[in-house]
Protein backbone atom coordinates (compact mmCIF):
# COMPACT_ATOMS: atom_id res chain seq x y z
CA UNK A 1 0.00 0.00 0.00
CA UNK A 2 1.45 3.36 -1.02
CA UNK A 3 0.91 6.54 0.93
CA UNK A 4 -0.14 9.82 -0.65
CA UNK A 5 2.17 12.75 0.03
CA UNK A 6 0.26 16.00 0.69
CA UNK A 7 1.25 18.41 -2.07
CA UNK A 8 0.00 21.69 -0.60
CA UNK A 9 2.45 21.63 2.28
CA UNK A 10 5.29 21.20 -0.24
CA UNK A 11 4.34 23.92 -2.76
CA UNK A 12 7.28 26.21 -3.44
CA UNK A 13 7.40 29.43 -5.43
CA UNK A 14 9.58 28.89 -8.50
CA UNK A 15 9.53 32.53 -9.59
CA UNK A 16 7.54 35.14 -7.65
CA UNK A 17 5.36 37.42 -9.73
CA UNK A 18 4.47 41.03 -8.97
CA UNK A 19 1.05 40.89 -10.70
CA UNK A 20 -1.79 41.91 -8.40
CA UNK A 21 -4.65 39.42 -7.98
CA UNK A 22 -7.29 42.15 -7.72
CA UNK A 23 -6.20 43.64 -11.04
CA UNK A 24 -6.64 40.35 -12.92
CA UNK A 25 -9.86 39.45 -14.72
CA UNK A 26 -12.00 37.00 -12.74
CA UNK A 27 -12.64 33.81 -14.74
CA UNK A 28 -14.19 31.62 -12.04
CA UNK A 29 -15.04 33.81 -9.06
CA UNK A 30 -12.21 33.85 -6.53
CA UNK A 31 -10.81 30.52 -7.74
CA UNK A 32 -9.35 31.53 -11.12
CA UNK A 33 -8.27 34.89 -12.55
CA UNK A 34 -6.62 35.65 -15.91
CA UNK A 35 -3.32 37.54 -15.91
CA UNK A 36 -3.04 39.91 -18.86
CA UNK A 37 0.71 40.20 -18.29
CA UNK A 38 1.66 36.57 -18.86
CA UNK A 39 -1.59 35.55 -20.61
CA UNK A 40 -2.18 32.65 -18.22
CA UNK A 41 -4.87 31.61 -15.78
CA UNK A 42 -3.83 31.99 -12.14
CA UNK A 43 -5.42 29.50 -9.73
CA UNK A 44 -6.18 30.56 -6.16
CA UNK A 45 -5.27 27.47 -4.13
CA UNK A 46 -6.55 29.12 -0.95
CA UNK A 47 -10.09 29.25 -2.41
CA UNK A 48 -10.10 25.49 -3.08
CA UNK A 49 -10.43 22.45 -0.92
CA UNK A 50 -7.20 20.58 -0.29
CA UNK A 51 -8.42 17.75 -2.53
CA UNK A 52 -9.26 20.13 -5.41
CA UNK A 53 -6.01 22.08 -5.08
CA UNK A 54 -3.87 18.95 -4.96
CA UNK A 55 -5.79 17.47 -7.91
CA UNK A 56 -5.07 20.62 -9.92
CA UNK A 57 -1.35 20.47 -9.03
CA UNK A 58 -1.18 16.81 -10.04
CA UNK A 59 -3.06 17.44 -13.30
CA UNK A 60 -0.62 20.19 -14.32
CA UNK A 61 2.41 18.45 -12.78
CA UNK A 62 3.06 21.63 -10.80
CA UNK A 63 3.59 23.78 -13.92
CA UNK A 64 0.99 26.50 -13.48
CA UNK A 65 0.49 29.91 -11.94
CA UNK A 66 -1.02 29.91 -8.48
CA UNK A 67 -2.03 32.27 -5.72
CA UNK A 68 -1.85 31.11 -2.14
CA UNK A 69 -2.55 32.88 1.14
CA UNK A 70 -0.31 31.99 4.04
CA UNK A 71 -2.38 32.57 7.19
CA UNK A 72 0.46 31.61 9.51
CA UNK A 73 2.60 34.39 8.06
CA UNK A 74 0.14 37.25 8.58
CA UNK A 75 -2.12 36.56 5.59
CA UNK A 76 0.60 37.36 3.09
CA UNK A 77 -0.70 36.98 -0.46
CA UNK A 78 1.73 35.46 -2.92
CA UNK A 79 1.41 34.85 -6.62
CA UNK A 80 3.63 31.99 -7.67
CA UNK A 81 4.57 31.50 -11.29
CA UNK A 82 6.06 28.42 -12.88
CA UNK A 83 9.53 29.15 -14.22
CA UNK A 84 8.69 27.59 -17.61
CA UNK A 85 6.98 30.54 -19.31
BELVENQUI-V920960 format. One record per residue. SS is DSSP state (helix for helix, strand for strand, loop for the rest). BURIAL is + if it has 24 or more other ideal C-beta (glycine too) atoms within 12 Angstrom, else -. D_CENTER is the distance of its C-alpha to the mean C-alpha in Angstrom with 2 decimals. Layout:
SS,BURIAL,D_CENTER
SS,BURIAL,D_CENTER
This chain:
loop,-,29.67
loop,-,26.30
loop,-,23.77
loop,-,20.07
loop,-,17.95
loop,-,15.09
loop,+,11.89
helix,+,9.77
helix,-,12.51
helix,-,12.39
loop,+,8.89
loop,-,10.05
loop,-,9.30
loop,-,11.38
strand,-,12.12
strand,-,11.26
loop,+,11.49
loop,-,13.87
loop,+,12.96
loop,-,13.22
helix,+,11.10
helix,-,14.52
helix,-,16.04
loop,+,13.87
strand,-,15.44
strand,-,14.33
strand,-,14.25
strand,-,13.71
loop,-,14.38
loop,-,11.69
loop,-,9.28
strand,+,9.05
strand,+,10.49
strand,-,12.20
strand,+,12.52
loop,-,16.24
loop,-,16.17
loop,-,14.49
loop,-,15.10
strand,+,11.76
strand,+,9.63
strand,+,6.33
strand,+,4.58
strand,+,4.92
helix,+,4.83
helix,+,7.86
helix,+,9.63
loop,+,9.87
loop,-,12.42
helix,-,11.99
helix,-,13.68
helix,-,11.58
helix,+,8.19
helix,+,10.26
helix,-,12.01
helix,+,9.22
helix,+,8.50
helix,-,12.30
helix,-,12.95
loop,-,11.23
loop,-,12.44
loop,+,9.32
loop,-,9.94
loop,+,7.25
strand,+,5.42
strand,+,1.91
strand,+,3.81
strand,+,5.53
strand,-,9.28
strand,-,11.72
helix,-,14.84
helix,-,17.03
helix,-,16.77
loop,-,17.96
loop,-,14.94
strand,-,13.57
strand,+,10.64
strand,+,8.64
strand,+,6.88
strand,+,6.27
strand,+,8.02
loop,+,9.67
loop,-,13.29
loop,-,14.81
loop,-,15.07
